[in-house]
């Protein structure tokens, strides 16, 4: 090149530029490719290293720490994440075990509910059967009463007592008793053995008939006066005596009948007063016992409520703990995801690291071994994380299944509630029927009591039985009142449940408002996401425009570097804004997810409250079953009452038959009176035994109820013991039934004995007919004595005195009657007040029942509305989940696009920096070439001066030596060649030394500029080889320039 320059001194710079451009174009493609790949790798490594350093600085580790300390810290984080995974796996296993236990409990609960429904159906069937049997028995009783009344009317018509047949049974019995007393008195007066009747009479009649005996003695003394009258014939005296005796006997019979009636009335009044006092005492005792039972029941209910409240609090605390654990696990999952992502990014960064030099490869081998271990551990963590995610999904599916099961159970409970309503209506209808029956029985008993008040002295046993029946009825009424009180308590409990439901509804309303707020926020987020999508589209458009501009800028980099920097800064600012917007969107999404989790926890709490309400409904059903059992007991008692009433009616019929027969066989009844008394004592003794057995049965029933209460307290754990006790009680009940059968057999034997006595009475009737014939004869004698009444006028005074005494007694009797009527009126008023209160109480109960049914219907409707709202909320939650999934997918797509754009930007930055390096290297070389051109120009000027000097020398030589030109020119040319050879080597060495020094100075300036920029410092080592490669390219042409000068210098000259 120097030879060319020296040969063509005016065209050397252009030729050098062309040679340099040729070498640059020849090797430019390879150099640029190497620079691009190495710059990309170095930029990615720098970015990742900066991220790691920033993370470590956040955690509190200095950036100047050694790699070992940093690795130790990363290893600690890794172990901490492993511990978290282990704890999470343990928690999940515990939750799974608890979930299985809860499922078992739910299945047991469902089986228990089914068993209860079966028992309820069986009880309903038994109630229906018993009600039908009671109706049939009542109809049979009515028919028997009608038949008995018809038989009595026929008997009275046959005996000529048709007037009495139309009257009430009490009047009929009173009339028959009066006739019986008159006949007895006549027979006593007719018989010579007067003292025998007094000895055979009852104790009560002896006390009240002493006065009558005294009067009779006086009359007998008075009758003896005809015997003392002298001078009368013996035949006339007995006739007169007979007449007088007949008259006196008639008077005495009338007076005796009156006094007996008065005494009977007094005795009836006294017995009624004693009965009323005894009944009042019994009622007081029963009321006290009922109050004690009510207090015990209240205490038991309070204890049960306290236990239920404690159980509810424990379950709530347990559920809160589970919710906290689940939230902690859910919060741990994203942290683990972030750690996994960080480890994956580190692995990717380390995989992308280039392996340029052999020394770096050796250093990285140890790192790769360590990173392989880390990768294995990370893969294990990924597997565990996937397993945990699968488990979490399974738990979510199971939770959804449980929610469905709970909904089914709620529907089932709703059906059961409807059935219980129908059953309650049915039971109330039956209770009303029983109350009507009881009222009808009370009316019948009142009628029977009125009919039996006149027959108290000879039917005390029937009266005692009637009192027992009244006591049983009172007990039934008390039990009914107890049941009513329990119903009122149940109503109060229902009101409490209704208040709790109202509170729950208020909570649901508040939660619905919160959900509406969350919906509005989600809509706001959706709008923001749509706006972000619009920004994304603008960003894509901007990126396309940016690519076009980048292509255009590639051509105009040398001219518009300042404008490009400004645009690049603007783009970076816009990217920062987009990143900030994305972070805001992510924060909003995270807040929305947290709110959704909070709403899910609230829905879970509501479901727990619904479960608690279901448990309370189950308890209410159990209490209803207890009430049903007590109703069964009351129906059994009513059935026993009806049986006793039937027995009493039968005995009353037997007594009426006995009265009819005793009117015919008075004399035989006097002889058999003692035997009947003994038999009555026996019957009373048997009836006492029956009553004792009834009391034993009642005590057994009480023990059964107490055992049931204890078994209910002990619940399902002591069911087996309860069954054993029930079996024992059944055996006892069977034994008592056998005893009752034996008693029935004894009663049948007694009935057979009574039939035998009836046969005897038939024989005695025949004897009574004979005695009636004799009585007729005596009546004829009495008619003869009536003719002699005129003689007995003197005896009228005594009779007047007796009548005065009788009038006084009658006044006393009237006063007693008035008091008795006043007492009866008071009783009627009390009964009326009681009935009015009873009806008023019934009306209140009906109103309360109607209110309860309305409230229950409203509650059911509200529950259905809430269920519909919950279903709608679940659908909305599903939609929101789908929307969240869409948002997450869109965010992932945006992140991928962001990464792609960042990679493109890094590529573009690396290409720009490579172009800058090329431009700077070219500029340095241009400067170097300009300096070389200046040196060459100076050399050319010197050469031109030397040539001018030589030309002058040649001209002077040509003038001096014109002839010897050839010889002188040869000698001069040799001298000139030697001078030129001496000057050229010195020039080339000096110039090359200067050029090398200038090149080194330029390179040092470049290195200082690179060290000054922190971002380009790591890439300086990578960029040195291409400059080292370029140095020989520059030195080669200089060598080429020197070689031809050295080789071809003397030849050319």
C-alpha positions, 0 to 999 in steps of 0.5 A: 500500500505504501508503494502504491501511495508513494507511486500515486501520492495524491490518491493514497487516502481514498485507496486506504479507506476502500481497503478498510471498508472491504475488510470490514464488509468481509468480516462484519457479518460474523463479528455481528453474529458473535456480538449479538449472541454474547450480548443477549446472554450477558444481559439476561444473566445480569438481569437475573443476578440483579433480581436475585440481589434485590431479593436477598437485599429485601431479606436482609443480606448484603450484596457484598456477601459471598456466594457461600453465604447466599447459597446457605441462605437459599438452602435455609429457605428451601428447608423451611419450605419443606417443613411447611409442606410437611406440616401442610400434608399433616394438616390435610391428613388430619382434615381428611380423618375429621372429614371421614368421621363427620361423614360417619356421624352424618350417616348415623344421623340419617339412619336415626332419622329413618328409624324415628320416622318408622316408629312414628308411623307405627305409633300413628297406626296404633293410635288409629286402631285404638281410636276405632276401638274406643268408638266401637266400645262407645257405640256398644255402651250406648246400645247397652244403655238403650236396651237396659232402659227399654227392659226397665220400662217393660218391667215397670209396665208389666207390674203396673207402674207405667207412670214411673216408667217415663220418669228419670231413673233416680225418681224410679229408685226413690219410689221403689225404696219408699215401697221397700221401707213400707213393706219392711215396716209392715212385716216387722209390725206383723211379726211377733218377733220384733226384737229380731229385726232390731238385732239384725238391723244395721248400726246406723238404723239402730242409732236413728230408730231408738226414738221410734222404739220408745214411741212404739213402747208407749203405744203398746202400753196404751194399747193394753188399756182395754184389758183392764176395763171390767164387765165386758164380754171376752169375745168383744175385747179381742176384736176391739184390740185388733182394730185398735192395733191395726189403726196404731200400726198404720199410724206407726208405719206412716211415721216410721216411713217419714222418719226413715226418709228424713234420716236417709236424706240426712245421711245422704247429705252427710256422706256428700259433705264427707265426699266433697271434703275427701275430693278436695283433699285429694285434689290438693294433693294431686295439684301439689304433686303436679306442681312438683313434677312441673318443677322437675320437668323445668329443671330438666329442660334447663339442664338440657338447654345448658348442655345444648348451649355448651355443645353448640359453643364447643362445635362453633369453636371447633369450626372456627379452628378448622376455618383458621387452619384452612385459611392458613393452608390457603395462604401457604399455597400461594407462597409455595407457588411463588417459591416454586416460580422463583426456583424455576426462574433461577434454574432457567437463568442458570440454564441460559448462562453461556459457557464461553471460557474453559475456566468458567466451565470448571467453576460452573461444574460444581455449581451445576452439581449443586443446582442438579440437587436443587432441581431434584428437590424442586421437582420433588416439591413440585410433585408434592405441590401437585399432590396437595393441589389434587388433595385440595381439589378432592376436599373441595369436591367432598365439601360440595358433596357435603353441601348437597347432602346437607341440602337433601337433609334440609329437604328431608327435615322440611318434609318431616316438619310438614308430617309433624304438623299433620300429626299434631293436627291429628293428635289435637283432633284426637285430644279434642275427641277424648275431651269430648268423650271425657265431658260426656262421661262426666255428664253421665257420671253426674247423672249417675251420681244424682241417681245414686245419691238416693241409694248411697246407704245400700250402694256404697261400693258403687259410690266408692267406685264412682269416686275412683272413676272421678279421681281417675278422670281428675288425674287424666285432666291433670295429665292433659293440663300437664300436656298443655303446659308442655305444649305451651313450653314447646310453643315458647321454644318455637318462638325462640327458634323463630327469633333465632331464624329472624336473627339469621335472616338479618345476618343473611341480609347483611351478607347479601348486602356485602355480596352486592358490594363485592359484586359491584367491586367485581364489576368495577374490576371487570371494567378495569380489566376491559380497559386494560385489554384496550390498553393491551391492544394499544400496546400491541399496536404500539409494539408493531409501530415500534418494530417498524420504527426500529427497522427504520431506526436501524438505517438512521442510527448514525444520524438520529441517536439523540432522537432514539434515546428520547424515544427509548426513554419514553417507551421505558416510561410507558412500560413502567406505567403498564407494569404499574397498571398490571400490578394494580390489577393483580392487587385488585384480583387478590383482594377480590379473591380474599373477599370471596374466601371471606364470603365462603367462610361466612356461607360455611358459618351459615350452613353450621347454623342451619345444622344447629337449627336442624339439631334443635328441630330433632330435639323438639321432635323427641320432646313431641314423641315424649308427649305422644307417649304420655298421650298413649298413657292417658288413653290407656288410663281412659280405657281403664276408666271406661272399663271400670265405668262399664263394670260399675254400670254392670254392678248398678244393673245387678243392684237394680235387679236385686232391688226389684227382686228384693221388693218381692222377697223381703222376708228371705232378704232379712234372713240372707242379709248377713250373708250378703254383707259377708259377700259384699265385704268379700267383693270389697276386698276383691275390689280393693285388690283390684285397686291395689293392682291398678295402683301397682300398674300406675306405679309401674307406668310411672317407673317406666316413664322415669326409666324412659327419662333416664334413658333419654338423658343417657341417649344412644349409649344406654339404649341396650340397658333401656331395652333390657329394662323395658323387657323386664317391665314387659315381663312384669306387665305380663305377670300383672296381666296374668294376675288381672286375668286371675282376678277376672276369673275370681270375679266370674266365680263370684258372678256364678255364686251370685247366680246361685243366690239368684236361684235361691232368691227364686225359691224365696219368692215362692215363700214370699207369695205365701207370706203375701197371702197372709198379709192380705188376710191381715189387711182384712183384719186391718180394715175391721180395725179401721171401723174402730177409729172413732174410739181412738180419737183420744189418741189423736192428741198424742198424734198431734204432739208427734206431728208438732215434733215432725213439723219441727223436724221438717223445718230442720229438714227444709233448712238442710235442703236449702243449705244443700241447694245453696251448696249445689248452686255454688258447685254449679257456679264453680263448675260453670266458671271452670268450664268457661275457663276451660273453653277460654283456655281451649280458644287461646290454645287454638289461637296459639296453634293457628299462630304457630302454624302461620309462623311455621309456614312463614318460617318454611317460606323464608327458609325456602327463599333463603335456600333459593338465594343460597342457590343463586349465590352458589351459581353466582360464585360459580360464575365468578370462579369462571370469570376469575379463571378467565382473568387468570388465563388472560393475566398469564397470557399477558405475562407471557406476552410481557416476557416475549416483549422484554426478550425482544427489548433486550435483543434490541438493546443488545443489537443497539449496543453492538451497533454502537460498539461497531460505530465507535470502533469504526470512528476510532479507526477513521481517526487513526486513518486520518492521522496516517493520512496526515503523516503520509501527506507530510512525507509526500511534501518532503518527497516533493521538496527532495524531488525539486532539489534533485531536479535543480541538481540535475539541471546544474549537472546537465549545464556543466556536463553536457557531454558526459551525460550517460556516465555522470547520470549513472553515478548520480542515480546510484547515489540517489538510490542509496539516499532514498533507501536510507530515508524510507526505512527510517520513515516506515519504522517511525510511522509504524511506532506512532500508529501503534501508539495511537491505536493503543491510546484509542483502545485505552480510552474505549476501555475507560468508557466501558468501565465508566458504564456499570451495565456494560462492564461485565460485557467488556471481557466478552468484547475484547476478543473481537478487538484483538481480532480487529488489531491484526486486521489493522496491522496486516495492511501496515505490514503489507505496506512495509513488505513491498517497500522493503522487498521492492525498494531497490528494484524499483529504483 
